[in-house]
Amino acid sequence: MTYDPWEPREASTGTLPPAPPDDPPFRSPVQEHRGLLRRAGGGIAAGGVLILKLLGNLAFLFKFKFLFSFLISAALYAWAWGWAFGVGFVLLLLVHEMGHVIQLRREGIAASAPMFIPFLGAMVAMREMPGNAWTEAKVGLAGPVLGSAGALAVLVWAEETDSNLLRGLAYVGFLLNLFNLVPIVPFDGGRAVSALHPAFWFLGLFMVALFFFAYHNFFALLVLLLGGYELYRRWNRRHEPEFRAYHDVTWPQRTAIAAVYLGLAAALVIGMHAAYITPPS
Protein backbone atom coordinates (compact mmCIF):
# COMPACT_ATOMS: atom_id res chain seq x y z
CA MET A 1 0.00 0.00 0.00
CA THR A 2 1.34 3.41 -0.93
CA TYR A 3 1.21 6.00 1.79
CA ASP A 4 -0.66 9.19 0.88
CA PRO A 5 -0.07 12.06 3.35
CA TRP A 6 -3.24 13.78 2.20
CA GLU A 7 -5.48 10.75 2.92
CA PRO A 8 -8.39 11.61 5.32
CA ARG A 9 -8.12 10.47 8.91
CA GLU A 10 -9.99 7.31 9.82
CA ALA A 11 -13.14 7.95 11.79
CA SER A 12 -12.62 5.03 14.17
CA THR A 13 -9.18 5.92 15.46
CA GLY A 14 -8.61 9.49 14.33
CA THR A 15 -5.14 8.56 13.08
CA LEU A 16 -3.51 8.02 9.71
CA PRO A 17 -2.53 4.55 8.56
CA PRO A 18 1.07 3.85 9.42
CA ALA A 19 3.56 4.56 6.64
CA PRO A 20 5.77 1.73 5.46
CA PRO A 21 9.25 2.11 6.91
CA ASP A 22 10.92 2.27 3.51
CA ASP A 23 8.82 5.17 2.17
CA PRO A 24 10.65 8.53 2.05
CA PRO A 25 9.40 11.26 4.37
CA PHE A 26 7.09 13.81 2.84
CA ARG A 27 8.68 17.08 1.72
CA SER A 28 6.59 20.06 0.79
CA PRO A 29 7.25 22.00 -2.46
CA VAL A 30 8.86 24.74 -0.37
CA GLN A 31 11.31 22.25 1.17
CA GLU A 32 12.13 20.83 -2.25
CA HIS A 33 12.81 24.36 -3.53
CA ARG A 34 15.12 25.09 -0.60
CA GLY A 35 17.01 21.83 -1.18
CA LEU A 36 17.48 22.73 -4.83
CA LEU A 37 18.80 26.14 -3.83
CA ARG A 38 21.23 24.54 -1.39
CA ARG A 39 22.54 22.17 -4.07
CA ALA A 40 22.86 25.03 -6.55
CA GLY A 41 24.62 27.11 -3.92
CA GLY A 42 27.08 24.27 -3.31
CA GLY A 43 27.83 24.06 -7.03
CA ILE A 44 28.34 27.82 -7.23
CA ALA A 45 30.66 27.70 -4.22
CA ALA A 46 32.71 24.89 -5.79
CA GLY A 47 32.94 26.86 -9.02
CA GLY A 48 34.02 29.93 -7.07
CA VAL A 49 36.82 27.97 -5.39
CA LEU A 50 37.99 26.74 -8.80
CA ILE A 51 38.00 30.28 -10.18
CA LEU A 52 39.95 31.54 -7.15
CA LYS A 53 42.56 28.81 -7.66
CA LEU A 54 42.86 29.78 -11.32
CA LEU A 55 43.23 33.44 -10.41
CA GLY A 56 45.87 32.46 -7.89
CA ASN A 57 47.84 30.74 -10.67
CA LEU A 58 47.45 33.83 -12.86
CA ALA A 59 48.27 36.41 -10.18
CA PHE A 60 51.72 36.89 -11.70
CA LEU A 61 50.09 38.51 -14.75
CA PHE A 62 50.01 41.76 -12.79
CA LYS A 63 53.68 41.71 -11.77
CA PHE A 64 55.94 44.30 -13.37
CA LYS A 65 58.75 41.93 -14.41
CA PHE A 66 56.37 39.60 -16.17
CA LEU A 67 54.53 42.40 -17.95
CA PHE A 68 57.77 44.10 -18.98
CA SER A 69 59.34 40.96 -20.44
CA PHE A 70 56.05 39.96 -22.11
CA LEU A 71 55.55 43.35 -23.78
CA ILE A 72 59.18 43.70 -24.87
CA SER A 73 59.19 40.21 -26.39
CA ALA A 74 55.83 40.76 -28.08
CA ALA A 75 57.06 44.05 -29.55
CA LEU A 76 60.27 42.52 -30.91
CA TYR A 77 58.51 39.48 -32.37
CA ALA A 78 55.89 41.77 -33.89
CA TRP A 79 58.65 43.89 -35.42
CA ALA A 80 60.24 40.78 -36.93
CA TRP A 81 57.14 38.84 -38.04
CA GLY A 82 54.18 41.22 -37.87
CA TRP A 83 52.00 42.02 -34.87
CA ALA A 84 49.47 39.19 -35.30
CA PHE A 85 52.06 36.42 -35.58
CA GLY A 86 54.39 37.99 -33.00
CA VAL A 87 51.74 38.40 -30.31
CA GLY A 88 50.33 34.95 -31.05
CA PHE A 89 53.78 33.39 -30.71
CA VAL A 90 54.34 35.01 -27.30
CA LEU A 91 50.91 33.80 -26.15
CA LEU A 92 51.84 30.25 -27.17
CA LEU A 93 55.04 30.59 -25.16
CA LEU A 94 52.96 31.74 -22.20
CA VAL A 95 50.66 28.71 -22.47
CA HIS A 96 53.71 26.44 -22.51
CA GLU A 97 55.22 28.06 -19.44
CA MET A 98 51.88 27.97 -17.63
CA GLY A 99 52.05 24.18 -17.86
CA HIS A 100 55.23 24.29 -15.76
CA VAL A 101 53.78 26.80 -13.30
CA ILE A 102 50.59 24.80 -12.71
CA GLN A 103 52.44 21.51 -12.22
CA LEU A 104 55.01 23.10 -9.90
CA ARG A 105 52.22 24.41 -7.72
CA ARG A 106 50.53 21.02 -7.77
CA GLU A 107 53.78 19.55 -6.47
CA GLY A 108 54.05 22.23 -3.77
CA ILE A 109 57.15 23.84 -5.31
CA ALA A 110 57.41 27.62 -5.37
CA ALA A 111 58.26 29.09 -8.76
CA SER A 112 58.78 32.47 -10.34
CA ALA A 113 56.50 34.07 -12.90
CA PRO A 114 57.37 33.24 -16.52
CA MET A 115 60.12 35.45 -17.88
CA PHE A 116 60.43 36.04 -21.63
CA ILE A 117 63.82 36.35 -23.29
CA PRO A 118 63.44 37.77 -26.82
CA PHE A 119 64.43 35.26 -29.54
CA LEU A 120 65.52 32.75 -26.89
CA GLY A 121 62.12 31.73 -25.51
CA ALA A 122 60.90 31.90 -21.93
CA MET A 123 61.64 30.32 -18.59
CA VAL A 124 60.22 29.63 -15.13
CA ALA A 125 62.67 29.56 -12.23
CA MET A 126 62.08 26.99 -9.48
CA ARG A 127 62.73 28.21 -5.93
CA GLU A 128 63.90 24.71 -5.04
CA MET A 129 64.71 21.45 -6.80
CA PRO A 130 61.98 18.81 -7.02
CA GLY A 131 62.18 16.02 -4.47
CA ASN A 132 62.98 13.33 -7.05
CA ALA A 133 63.39 12.66 -10.76
CA TRP A 134 59.76 11.52 -11.07
CA THR A 135 58.54 14.95 -9.96
CA GLU A 136 61.08 16.71 -12.17
CA ALA A 137 59.91 14.70 -15.17
CA LYS A 138 56.26 15.58 -14.56
CA VAL A 139 57.14 19.27 -14.28
CA GLY A 140 59.25 19.06 -17.44
CA LEU A 141 56.52 17.39 -19.50
CA ALA A 142 53.72 19.64 -18.25
CA GLY A 143 54.96 22.54 -20.39
CA PRO A 144 54.99 20.69 -23.73
CA VAL A 145 51.67 18.98 -22.92
CA LEU A 146 49.82 22.25 -22.29
CA GLY A 147 51.75 24.03 -25.03
CA SER A 148 50.78 21.34 -27.54
CA ALA A 149 47.14 21.71 -26.50
CA GLY A 150 47.44 25.45 -27.16
CA ALA A 151 48.90 24.85 -30.62
CA LEU A 152 46.12 22.36 -31.36
CA ALA A 153 43.51 24.96 -30.39
CA VAL A 154 45.12 27.40 -32.84
CA LEU A 155 45.06 24.74 -35.58
CA VAL A 156 41.36 24.07 -34.97
CA TRP A 157 40.74 27.82 -35.15
CA ALA A 158 42.73 27.97 -38.39
CA GLU A 159 40.61 25.24 -39.97
CA GLU A 160 37.39 26.95 -38.88
CA THR A 161 38.46 30.28 -40.41
CA ASP A 162 40.65 28.91 -43.23
CA SER A 163 43.53 31.12 -42.05
CA ASN A 164 47.07 30.37 -43.22
CA LEU A 165 48.36 32.82 -40.63
CA LEU A 166 46.90 30.69 -37.86
CA ARG A 167 48.11 27.50 -39.55
CA GLY A 168 51.63 28.91 -39.59
CA LEU A 169 51.32 29.89 -35.95
CA ALA A 170 50.09 26.40 -35.02
CA TYR A 171 52.97 24.85 -36.99
CA VAL A 172 55.53 26.93 -35.09
CA GLY A 173 53.78 26.07 -31.81
CA PHE A 174 54.06 22.33 -32.54
CA LEU A 175 57.70 22.76 -33.61
CA LEU A 176 58.52 24.75 -30.48
CA ASN A 177 57.16 22.05 -28.17
CA LEU A 178 58.82 19.26 -30.17
CA PHE A 179 62.16 21.07 -29.98
CA ASN A 180 61.73 21.30 -26.21
CA LEU A 181 61.62 17.51 -26.04
CA VAL A 182 65.30 17.21 -26.99
CA PRO A 183 66.65 15.02 -24.15
CA ILE A 184 69.13 17.39 -22.59
CA VAL A 185 68.91 19.95 -19.79
CA PRO A 186 67.92 22.84 -19.94
CA PHE A 187 65.24 21.55 -22.34
CA ASP A 188 62.09 19.99 -20.93
CA GLY A 189 63.01 16.69 -22.56
CA GLY A 190 66.19 16.57 -20.49
CA ARG A 191 64.15 16.83 -17.31
CA ALA A 192 61.75 14.16 -18.55
CA VAL A 193 64.40 11.56 -19.42
CA SER A 194 66.09 12.11 -16.04
CA ALA A 195 63.42 9.72 -14.77
CA LEU A 196 64.46 7.12 -17.37
CA HIS A 197 68.27 7.07 -17.37
CA PRO A 198 70.95 9.80 -17.39
CA ALA A 199 72.55 8.17 -20.44
CA PHE A 200 69.82 9.71 -22.60
CA TRP A 201 71.45 13.10 -22.02
CA PHE A 202 74.33 12.01 -24.27
CA LEU A 203 71.83 11.47 -27.08
CA GLY A 204 70.46 14.98 -26.56
CA LEU A 205 73.95 16.48 -26.57
CA PHE A 206 74.74 14.67 -29.82
CA MET A 207 71.51 15.96 -31.43
CA VAL A 208 72.27 19.57 -30.46
CA ALA A 209 75.86 19.21 -31.71
CA LEU A 210 74.63 17.97 -35.09
CA PHE A 211 72.22 20.89 -35.33
CA PHE A 212 74.95 23.39 -34.50
CA PHE A 213 77.48 22.04 -37.04
CA ALA A 214 74.78 21.88 -39.71
CA TYR A 215 73.39 25.40 -39.23
CA HIS A 216 76.03 27.24 -37.13
CA ASN A 217 73.24 28.56 -34.92
CA PHE A 218 74.24 30.68 -31.90
CA PHE A 219 71.33 29.41 -29.83
CA ALA A 220 72.41 25.81 -30.49
CA LEU A 221 75.94 26.70 -29.39
CA LEU A 222 74.59 28.20 -26.16
CA VAL A 223 72.52 25.07 -25.47
CA LEU A 224 75.51 22.91 -26.31
CA LEU A 225 77.66 24.70 -23.74
CA LEU A 226 75.03 24.80 -21.00
CA GLY A 227 73.86 21.24 -21.66
CA GLY A 228 77.40 19.93 -21.83
CA TYR A 229 78.29 21.50 -18.50
CA GLU A 230 75.11 20.20 -16.84
CA LEU A 231 75.72 16.71 -18.24
CA TYR A 232 79.32 16.76 -16.96
CA ARG A 233 78.20 17.91 -13.51
CA ARG A 234 75.40 15.37 -13.16
CA TRP A 235 77.26 12.45 -14.72
CA ASN A 236 80.18 12.83 -12.31
CA ARG A 237 77.75 12.56 -9.40
CA ARG A 238 75.90 9.50 -10.67
CA HIS A 239 77.44 7.15 -8.07
CA GLU A 240 76.72 9.41 -5.08
CA PRO A 241 74.00 8.17 -2.70
CA GLU A 242 72.02 11.41 -3.07
CA PHE A 243 72.05 11.10 -6.86
CA ARG A 244 70.93 7.48 -6.73
CA ALA A 245 68.16 8.32 -4.27
CA TYR A 246 67.00 11.22 -6.47
CA HIS A 247 66.77 8.95 -9.53
CA ASP A 248 65.16 6.04 -7.69
CA VAL A 249 62.09 5.81 -9.92
CA THR A 250 59.77 2.80 -10.06
CA TRP A 251 59.21 0.93 -13.30
CA PRO A 252 55.53 1.95 -13.54
CA GLN A 253 56.66 5.58 -13.24
CA ARG A 254 59.34 5.09 -15.90
CA THR A 255 56.78 3.47 -18.19
CA ALA A 256 54.36 6.37 -17.71
CA ILE A 257 57.03 8.97 -18.47
CA ALA A 258 58.26 7.08 -21.53
CA ALA A 259 54.69 6.68 -22.85
CA VAL A 260 53.89 10.38 -22.45
CA TYR A 261 57.25 11.46 -23.87
CA LEU A 262 57.12 9.25 -26.98
CA GLY A 263 53.38 9.73 -27.50
CA LEU A 264 53.71 13.49 -27.27
CA ALA A 265 56.62 13.53 -29.71
CA ALA A 266 54.61 11.49 -32.22
CA ALA A 267 51.53 13.69 -31.76
CA LEU A 268 53.60 16.83 -32.37
CA VAL A 269 55.01 15.44 -35.61
CA ILE A 270 51.46 14.66 -36.75
CA GLY A 271 50.36 18.16 -35.71
CA MET A 272 53.17 19.75 -37.72
CA HIS A 273 52.17 17.69 -40.75
CA ALA A 274 48.53 18.78 -40.36
CA ALA A 275 49.46 22.46 -39.99
CA TYR A 276 52.05 22.50 -42.80
CA ILE A 277 51.28 24.93 -45.60
CA THR A 278 52.36 23.79 -49.04
CA PRO A 279 54.31 26.60 -50.73
CA PRO A 280 52.74 27.89 -53.94
CA SER A 281 54.33 26.41 -57.05
C-alpha positions in Angstrom: 0.0 0.0 0.0 1.3 3.4 -0.9 1.2 6.0 1.8 -0.7 9.2 0.9 -0.1 12.1 3.4 -3.2 13.8 2.2 -5.5 10.8 2.9 -8.4 11.6 5.3 -8.1 10.5 8.9 -10.0 7.3 9.8 -13.1 8.0 11.8 -12.6 5.0 14.2 -9.2 5.9 15.5 -8.6 9.5 14.3 -5.1 8.6 13.1 -3.5 8.0 9.7 -2.5 4.6 8.6 1.1 3.8 9.4 3.6 4.6 6.6 5.8 1.7 5.5 9.3 2.1 6.9 10.9 2.3 3.5 8.8 5.2 2.2 10.7 8.5 2.0 9.4 11.3 4.4 7.1 13.8 2.8 8.7 17.1 1.7 6.6 20.1 0.8 7.3 22.0 -2.5 8.9 24.7 -0.4 11.3 22.3 1.2 12.1 20.8 -2.3 12.8 24.4 -3.5 15.1 25.1 -0.6 17.0 21.8 -1.2 17.5 22.7 -4.8 18.8 26.1 -3.8 21.2 24.5 -1.4 22.5 22.2 -4.1 22.9 25.0 -6.6 24.6 27.1 -3.9 27.1 24.3 -3.3 27.8 24.1 -7.0 28.3 27.8 -7.2 30.7 27.7 -4.2 32.7 24.9 -5.8 32.9 26.9 -9.0 34.0 29.9 -7.1 36.8 28.0 -5.4 38.0 26.7 -8.8 38.0 30.3 -10.2 40.0 31.5 -7.2 42.6 28.8 -7.7 42.9 29.8 -11.3 43.2 33.4 -10.4 45.9 32.5 -7.9 47.8 30.7 -10.7 47.5 33.8 -12.9 48.3 36.4 -10.2 51.7 36.9 -11.7 50.1 38.5 -14.7 50.0 41.8 -12.8 53.7 41.7 -11.8 55.9 44.3 -13.4 58.8 41.9 -14.4 56.4 39.6 -16.2 54.5 42.4 -18.0 57.8 44.1 -19.0 59.3 41.0 -20.4 56.1 40.0 -22.1 55.5 43.3 -23.8 59.2 43.7 -24.9 59.2 40.2 -26.4 55.8 40.8 -28.1 57.1 44.1 -29.5 60.3 42.5 -30.9 58.5 39.5 -32.4 55.9 41.8 -33.9 58.7 43.9 -35.4 60.2 40.8 -36.9 57.1 38.8 -38.0 54.2 41.2 -37.9 52.0 42.0 -34.9 49.5 39.2 -35.3 52.1 36.4 -35.6 54.4 38.0 -33.0 51.7 38.4 -30.3 50.3 34.9 -31.0 53.8 33.4 -30.7 54.3 35.0 -27.3 50.9 33.8 -26.2 51.8 30.2 -27.2 55.0 30.6 -25.2 53.0 31.7 -22.2 50.7 28.7 -22.5 53.7 26.4 -22.5 55.2 28.1 -19.4 51.9 28.0 -17.6 52.1 24.2 -17.9 55.2 24.3 -15.8 53.8 26.8 -13.3 50.6 24.8 -12.7 52.4 21.5 -12.2 55.0 23.1 -9.9 52.2 24.4 -7.7 50.5 21.0 -7.8 53.8 19.6 -6.5 54.0 22.2 -3.8 57.2 23.8 -5.3 57.4 27.6 -5.4 58.3 29.1 -8.8 58.8 32.5 -10.3 56.5 34.1 -12.9 57.4 33.2 -16.5 60.1 35.5 -17.9 60.4 36.0 -21.6 63.8 36.4 -23.3 63.4 37.8 -26.8 64.4 35.3 -29.5 65.5 32.8 -26.9 62.1 31.7 -25.5 60.9 31.9 -21.9 61.6 30.3 -18.6 60.2 29.6 -15.1 62.7 29.6 -12.2 62.1 27.0 -9.5 62.7 28.2 -5.9 63.9 24.7 -5.0 64.7 21.5 -6.8 62.0 18.8 -7.0 62.2 16.0 -4.5 63.0 13.3 -7.0 63.4 12.7 -10.8 59.8 11.5 -11.1 58.5 15.0 -10.0 61.1 16.7 -12.2 59.9 14.7 -15.2 56.3 15.6 -14.6 57.1 19.3 -14.3 59.2 19.1 -17.4 56.5 17.4 -19.5 53.7 19.6 -18.2 55.0 22.5 -20.4 55.0 20.7 -23.7 51.7 19.0 -22.9 49.8 22.2 -22.3 51.8 24.0 -25.0 50.8 21.3 -27.5 47.1 21.7 -26.5 47.4 25.5 -27.2 48.9 24.9 -30.6 46.1 22.4 -31.4 43.5 25.0 -30.4 45.1 27.4 -32.8 45.1 24.7 -35.6 41.4 24.1 -35.0 40.7 27.8 -35.2 42.7 28.0 -38.4 40.6 25.2 -40.0 37.4 27.0 -38.9 38.5 30.3 -40.4 40.6 28.9 -43.2 43.5 31.1 -42.1 47.1 30.4 -43.2 48.4 32.8 -40.6 46.9 30.7 -37.9 48.1 27.5 -39.5 51.6 28.9 -39.6 51.3 29.9 -35.9 50.1 26.4 -35.0 53.0 24.8 -37.0 55.5 26.9 -35.1 53.8 26.1 -31.8 54.1 22.3 -32.5 57.7 22.8 -33.6 58.5 24.8 -30.5 57.2 22.1 -28.2 58.8 19.3 -30.2 62.2 21.1 -30.0 61.7 21.3 -26.2 61.6 17.5 -26.0 65.3 17.2 -27.0 66.6 15.0 -24.1 69.1 17.4 -22.6 68.9 19.9 -19.8 67.9 22.8 -19.9 65.2 21.5 -22.3 62.1 20.0 -20.9 63.0 16.7 -22.6 66.2 16.6 -20.5 64.1 16.8 -17.3 61.7 14.2 -18.6 64.4 11.6 -19.4 66.1 12.1 -16.0 63.4 9.7 -14.8 64.5 7.1 -17.4 68.3 7.1 -17.4 70.9 9.8 -17.4 72.6 8.2 -20.4 69.8 9.7 -22.6 71.5 13.1 -22.0 74.3 12.0 -24.3 71.8 11.5 -27.1 70.5 15.0 -26.6 73.9 16.5 -26.6 74.7 14.7 -29.8 71.5 16.0 -31.4 72.3 19.6 -30.5 75.9 19.2 -31.7 74.6 18.0 -35.1 72.2 20.9 -35.3 75.0 23.4 -34.5 77.5 22.0 -37.0 74.8 21.9 -39.7 73.4 25.4 -39.2 76.0 27.2 -37.1 73.2 28.6 -34.9 74.2 30.7 -31.9 71.3 29.4 -29.8 72.4 25.8 -30.5 75.9 26.7 -29.4 74.6 28.2 -26.2 72.5 25.1 -25.5 75.5 22.9 -26.3 77.7 24.7 -23.7 75.0 24.8 -21.0 73.9 21.2 -21.7 77.4 19.9 -21.8 78.3 21.5 -18.5 75.1 20.2 -16.8 75.7 16.7 -18.2 79.3 16.8 -17.0 78.2 17.9 -13.5 75.4 15.4 -13.2 77.3 12.5 -14.7 80.2 12.8 -12.3 77.7 12.6 -9.4 75.9 9.5 -10.7 77.4 7.2 -8.1 76.7 9.4 -5.1 74.0 8.2 -2.7 72.0 11.4 -3.1 72.1 11.1 -6.9 70.9 7.5 -6.7 68.2 8.3 -4.3 67.0 11.2 -6.5 66.8 8.9 -9.5 65.2 6.0 -7.7 62.1 5.8 -9.9 59.8 2.8 -10.1 59.2 0.9 -13.3 55.5 2.0 -13.5 56.7 5.6 -13.2 59.3 5.1 -15.9 56.8 3.5 -18.2 54.4 6.4 -17.7 57.0 9.0 -18.5 58.3 7.1 -21.5 54.7 6.7 -22.8 53.9 10.4 -22.4 57.3 11.5 -23.9 57.1 9.2 -27.0 53.4 9.7 -27.5 53.7 13.5 -27.3 56.6 13.5 -29.7 54.6 11.5 -32.2 51.5 13.7 -31.8 53.6 16.8 -32.4 55.0 15.4 -35.6 51.5 14.7 -36.7 50.4 18.2 -35.7 53.2 19.8 -37.7 52.2 17.7 -40.8 48.5 18.8 -40.4 49.5 22.5 -40.0 52.0 22.5 -42.8 51.3 24.9 -45.6 52.4 23.8 -49.0 54.3 26.6 -50.7 52.7 27.9 -53.9 54.3 26.4 -57.0 
